[in-house]
Amino acid sequence: MRGGVVYLDSSAIVKRYIKEPGSNVVRELYIRAYSGDVTLSYSIWNVGEVLGALDRAKSIGRIDDEKYDISKRRFLTETRRMLKLGLIIMVPLKMRILGESWELIEKHHIYAADAIQITSSKYVNASQFLTGDKRLHEVAVEENLNSKYLA
């Protein structure tokens, strides 16, 4: 691994499976991970958030049932494959991460899920933090993360 660890929040991961602004950046990042240039990382928490985002996209008609089934299956299969190949670091929900996230909730007035993303990124000492959430990007920058906003 030459390029360090790149942490993806849920909004960045969804861009891998649903075409939207920033999807090309995420696609290129996955290609770099498969070629060994970077290691991707996200929290076990993200799995549920991504499944929820895909379900929401289906329920509001943004994607149809078939696209939902394909996206969900691709996400879960690719996550398992990349874990087995050592291309993803899956961050567990540890008490240390939760405790630090609670401090961020009060400090920045953010959601628990967003605070978990920041503390998980710090936990793996990520060289870059990717998000499609502007407010989360701003907080990540305040927390001295090398954050990139995928608008």
PyMOL commands that set and color helices and strands:
alter all, ss='L'
color gray80, all
select helices_A, chain A and resi 10-17+23-34+44-59+65-85+95-108+112-123+134-142
alter helices_A, ss='H'
color red, helices_A
select strands_A, chain A and resi 5-8+39-43+88-91+128-131+147-149
alter strands_A, ss='S'
color yellow, strands_A
deselect
rebuild
show_as cartoon
